[in-house]
Amino acid sequence: MIDALLTPLASALDGTGQLVAAVSEEQWDLPTPCTDWTVRQLVNHLVGGDRLTTLVLRGAALSPLDQLGSRGSVDQLGDDPATAYRTSADELLAALRAPDVLDRAHTLPVGTLPGPAVVHVRTVETLVHGWDLARATGRPPPWADELVEQELEFSRDLLRRLPEGRQPFAPSQPVDGDAPAIDRLAALLGRAP
């Protein structure tokens, strides 16, 4: 049961990890579809998100929301961004496999969520920012449509249930219905494929 729930996240992390490992030295300062972030800042955000989630899953209390923004300026990557990414991904998966973690609710910046929803949120975050990274570096997105379709459904449902005025993403963008699933997910969450 745990492996079935975590397999999509592991696949998303692996695909994004391949993209991170392929970033060349001159690409770290390129802009991304997240207009405020370079490639390095985007990967730094992903690693920081994995690490923050891992801490929460292991029982640490979430810092006050007004203090969380300051963590974006902390260098999570050091001299070896690919290793930092892979380590954060491995630690996140290990924390999710710990006994009873998926049976509990966890408070993250997006709110208090049951364990399985935490897995989906991290999967969507990894896929969409992986798409950003693929676009910025000129590489094809590496994920199977089946994986992305599952997270597309989760994201549509989540967006429908958000309280009025609470929109953590940019407004959805138009996209062809026959576009690849990853482009449809990116468009749903405010990117322009």
Secondary structure as a PSIPRED ss2 file (coil, helix, strand):
# PSIPRED VFORMAT (PSIPRED V4.0)

   1 M C   1.000  0.000  0.000
   2 I H   0.000  1.000  0.000
   3 D H   0.000  1.000  0.000
   4 A H   0.000  1.000  0.000
   5 L H   0.000  1.000  0.000
   6 L H   0.000  1.000  0.000
   7 T H   0.000  1.000  0.000
   8 P H   0.000  1.000  0.000
   9 L H   0.000  1.000  0.000
  10 A H   0.000  1.000  0.000
  11 S H   0.000  1.000  0.000
  12 A H   0.000  1.000  0.000
  13 L H   0.000  1.000  0.000
  14 D H   0.000  1.000  0.000
  15 G H   0.000  1.000  0.000
  16 T H   0.000  1.000  0.000
  17 G H   0.000  1.000  0.000
  18 Q H   0.000  1.000  0.000
  19 L H   0.000  1.000  0.000
  20 V H   0.000  1.000  0.000
  21 A H   0.000  1.000  0.000
  22 A C   1.000  0.000  0.000
  23 V C   1.000  0.000  0.000
  24 S C   1.000  0.000  0.000
  25 E H   0.000  1.000  0.000
  26 E H   0.000  1.000  0.000
  27 Q H   0.000  1.000  0.000
  28 W C   1.000  0.000  0.000
  29 D C   1.000  0.000  0.000
  30 L C   1.000  0.000  0.000
  31 P E   0.000  0.000  1.000
  32 T C   1.000  0.000  0.000
  33 P C   1.000  0.000  0.000
  34 C C   1.000  0.000  0.000
  35 T C   1.000  0.000  0.000
  36 D C   1.000  0.000  0.000
  37 W C   1.000  0.000  0.000
  38 T E   0.000  0.000  1.000
  39 V H   0.000  1.000  0.000
  40 R H   0.000  1.000  0.000
  41 Q H   0.000  1.000  0.000
  42 L H   0.000  1.000  0.000
  43 V H   0.000  1.000  0.000
  44 N H   0.000  1.000  0.000
  45 H H   0.000  1.000  0.000
  46 L H   0.000  1.000  0.000
  47 V H   0.000  1.000  0.000
  48 G H   0.000  1.000  0.000
  49 G H   0.000  1.000  0.000
  50 D H   0.000  1.000  0.000
  51 R H   0.000  1.000  0.000
  52 L H   0.000  1.000  0.000
  53 T H   0.000  1.000  0.000
  54 T H   0.000  1.000  0.000
  55 L H   0.000  1.000  0.000
  56 V H   0.000  1.000  0.000
  57 L H   0.000  1.000  0.000
  58 R C   1.000  0.000  0.000
  59 G C   1.000  0.000  0.000
  60 A C   1.000  0.000  0.000
  61 A C   1.000  0.000  0.000
  62 L C   1.000  0.000  0.000
  63 S C   1.000  0.000  0.000
  64 P C   1.000  0.000  0.000
  65 L H   0.000  1.000  0.000
  66 D H   0.000  1.000  0.000
  67 Q H   0.000  1.000  0.000
  68 L H   0.000  1.000  0.000
  69 G H   0.000  1.000  0.000
  70 S H   0.000  1.000  0.000
  71 R H   0.000  1.000  0.000
  72 G H   0.000  1.000  0.000
  73 S H   0.000  1.000  0.000
  74 V C   1.000  0.000  0.000
  75 D C   1.000  0.000  0.000
  76 Q C   1.000  0.000  0.000
  77 L C   1.000  0.000  0.000
  78 G C   1.000  0.000  0.000
  79 D C   1.000  0.000  0.000
  80 D C   1.000  0.000  0.000
  81 P H   0.000  1.000  0.000
  82 A H   0.000  1.000  0.000
  83 T H   0.000  1.000  0.000
  84 A H   0.000  1.000  0.000
  85 Y H   0.000  1.000  0.000
  86 R H   0.000  1.000  0.000
  87 T H   0.000  1.000  0.000
  88 S H   0.000  1.000  0.000
  89 A H   0.000  1.000  0.000
  90 D H   0.000  1.000  0.000
  91 E H   0.000  1.000  0.000
  92 L H   0.000  1.000  0.000
  93 L H   0.000  1.000  0.000
  94 A H   0.000  1.000  0.000
  95 A H   0.000  1.000  0.000
  96 L H   0.000  1.000  0.000
  97 R H   0.000  1.000  0.000
  98 A C   1.000  0.000  0.000
  99 P C   1.000  0.000  0.000
 100 D C   1.000  0.000  0.000
 101 V H   0.000  1.000  0.000
 102 L H   0.000  1.000  0.000
 103 D H   0.000  1.000  0.000
 104 R C   1.000  0.000  0.000
 105 A E   0.000  0.000  1.000
 106 H E   0.000  0.000  1.000
 107 T E   0.000  0.000  1.000
 108 L E   0.000  0.000  1.000
 109 P C   1.000  0.000  0.000
 110 V C   1.000  0.000  0.000
 111 G E   0.000  0.000  1.000
 112 T E   0.000  0.000  1.000
 113 L E   0.000  0.000  1.000
 114 P E   0.000  0.000  1.000
 115 G H   0.000  1.000  0.000
 116 P H   0.000  1.000  0.000
 117 A H   0.000  1.000  0.000
 118 V H   0.000  1.000  0.000
 119 V H   0.000  1.000  0.000
 120 H H   0.000  1.000  0.000
 121 V H   0.000  1.000  0.000
 122 R H   0.000  1.000  0.000
 123 T H   0.000  1.000  0.000
 124 V H   0.000  1.000  0.000
 125 E H   0.000  1.000  0.000
 126 T H   0.000  1.000  0.000
 127 L H   0.000  1.000  0.000
 128 V H   0.000  1.000  0.000
 129 H H   0.000  1.000  0.000
 130 G H   0.000  1.000  0.000
 131 W H   0.000  1.000  0.000
 132 D H   0.000  1.000  0.000
 133 L H   0.000  1.000  0.000
 134 A H   0.000  1.000  0.000
 135 R H   0.000  1.000  0.000
 136 A H   0.000  1.000  0.000
 137 T H   0.000  1.000  0.000
 138 G C   1.000  0.000  0.000
 139 R C   1.000  0.000  0.000
 140 P C   1.000  0.000  0.000
 141 P C   1.000  0.000  0.000
 142 P C   1.000  0.000  0.000
 143 W C   1.000  0.000  0.000
 144 A C   1.000  0.000  0.000
 145 D H   0.000  1.000  0.000
 146 E H   0.000  1.000  0.000
 147 L H   0.000  1.000  0.000
 148 V H   0.000  1.000  0.000
 149 E H   0.000  1.000  0.000
 150 Q H   0.000  1.000  0.000
 151 E H   0.000  1.000  0.000
 152 L H   0.000  1.000  0.000
 153 E H   0.000  1.000  0.000
 154 F H   0.000  1.000  0.000
 155 S H   0.000  1.000  0.000
 156 R H   0.000  1.000  0.000
 157 D H   0.000  1.000  0.000
 158 L H   0.000  1.000  0.000
 159 L H   0.000  1.000  0.000
 160 R H   0.000  1.000  0.000
 161 R H   0.000  1.000  0.000
 162 L C   1.000  0.000  0.000
 163 P C   1.000  0.000  0.000
 164 E C   1.000  0.000  0.000
 165 G C   1.000  0.000  0.000
 166 R C   1.000  0.000  0.000
 167 Q C   1.000  0.000  0.000
 168 P C   1.000  0.000  0.000
 169 F C   1.000  0.000  0.000
 170 A C   1.000  0.000  0.000
 171 P C   1.000  0.000  0.000
 172 S C   1.000  0.000  0.000
 173 Q C   1.000  0.000  0.000
 174 P C   1.000  0.000  0.000
 175 V C   1.000  0.000  0.000
 176 D C   1.000  0.000  0.000
 177 G C   1.000  0.000  0.000
 178 D C   1.000  0.000  0.000
 179 A C   1.000  0.000  0.000
 180 P C   1.000  0.000  0.000
 181 A H   0.000  1.000  0.000
 182 I H   0.000  1.000  0.000
 183 D H   0.000  1.000  0.000
 184 R H   0.000  1.000  0.000
 185 L H   0.000  1.000  0.000
 186 A H   0.000  1.000  0.000
 187 A H   0.000  1.000  0.000
 188 L H   0.000  1.000  0.000
 189 L C   1.000  0.000  0.000
 190 G C   1.000  0.000  0.000
 191 R C   1.000  0.000  0.000
 192 A C   1.000  0.000  0.000
 193 P C   1.000  0.000  0.000
